[in-house]
Amino acid sequence: MKKIEAVIRPEKLETVRSALAGIDILGMTVTEVSGRGRQRGISLQWRVGEYRVEFLPKVKIEVVVLDEDLGRAMNVIVSKARTGERGDGKIFVLPIDNAVRIRTGDEGENAI
Amino acid sequence: MIDAGDTTWILISSALVMLMTPGLALFYGGMVREKNVLSTFMMSFALIGLVGMLWLLYGYSLSFAPDLGGVIGKLDFLGLMNVGQEPSDIYASTVPHLAFMVFQGMFAIITVALWTGGIVERTRFSGFLILATLWFTIIYCPVTHWVWGDGGWLANLGVLDFAGGIVVHVNAGMSALALALLLRPRRGFREGDPMEPHNVPMVMLGTGLLWFGWFGFNAGSALTSGGLATNAFVATNASAAAGAFTWMLLGWMKRRPSALGAATGAVAGLAAVTPAAGFIHPLVGIPIGIVASIIGYYCILWRTKRGIDESLDVWAVHGMGGLWGALATGIFASVTINSAGADGLLWGGGLQFAKQIAGVAAVAAFAFSGTWILGKLVDVTIGLRVKDEEEVVGLDISQHGERAYGGILP
């Protein structure tokens, strides 16, 4: 089991979600986050001057998948979340020790 | 002789001016960071309570009771003594004395609230309440008496201030500047930490309430409900409109037409037309508003470059706006608009212009130095600034034990 943490553009969330559903990956947790990579912040204005906002709004998707689904899931996210401009985001993959479905008590891959 | 129309208008105007203080709280509260919004609100709301009482107890007497040496009112009206349902012998002869009294009381409340914009996000609440009491007693009441009190020395000199450009805006603006210098900048201000306004729609809502309430402030200051009130009403709207539009364009020339800029311009225009509204042709409101925004805009640029953290620009917007408006009164005033006024520079009244300068200079100097001394006094005795860690956590939690927007639990 692997966890995919994908930080993407907020406007790409729905495209990514439906594409993942298309390969039968339905469960996910979504968080509004702020962050930055190589994309620069933006400059906003006050009454007379400007101030910089270095952290821009992104969305973080967390999905836990079976090892054999990992490649397909990552391909889907990369292809659907990409614009080719700076600020498209990043994907991180982490190992998962165990999972439990709280309703039934199922553990491991059965819980996914 | 009580006039029903006049009384109605003064009571409604009093309620309108009362609403300006919550409006000011929204205006200021939206511009601070989320951790300080309740603290900023409370520096206005607490005064509705505090000054609301002090005004009845002794403030009205010090301001408007029979004169003592041109500088202060005597104690004839202490605790509303001799202030009843019949009109006053001196002021507003067509409305109950109580109506005139409460109308003026609303001005006292918002004037004290105005200068809090200079010292938000770092002021200790207990020290603030003491300072507000001292300032109200030692700065506001005397200045009001000088300009509006029967026998006040600036009134005797012939200084014109229709609705408080000098009494309210120059007074509060200079006081805010003095306190900001005394209290020093917020942590991180000089390091360039972003002090992002946490809720601009809140600022816009506050601006709307201020603009609305200002009709009571300025048109109510006619103290009657007829033509003069209407003149002031139209002039007020003209200046606010011109101020908002001008500031929007100034921002656009550099970057974008900002909402916060338009709101600021509206308030600058409103402050500037305040001393003039009942002495000028209504159309003159437009140039007054335009110039108010230009002055305010460049004054903010100047104070930011100097590293002065007069945080919400009470000095630039209200102080300098009021100063400009008081001088503009000395330029554009005409006795054809208000026979109780005078002719300004434009109509050959050079002397009136000089009187306006004198009035502004006297109040500005008194407000700046007096407020600095009072602030210093409070700071060295009970403390006017929060501890560093209290400032970092935010004043909502450290001063009031509350937070504005709740946490993760429903």
Interface residues (C-beta under 8 A of the other chain):
Chain A: L44 Q45 W46 R47 V48 G49 E50 Y51 R52 V53
Chain B: P194 M195 E196 P197 W247 G251 R255 R256 S258 L260 G261 T264 Y297 I300 L301 T304 D313
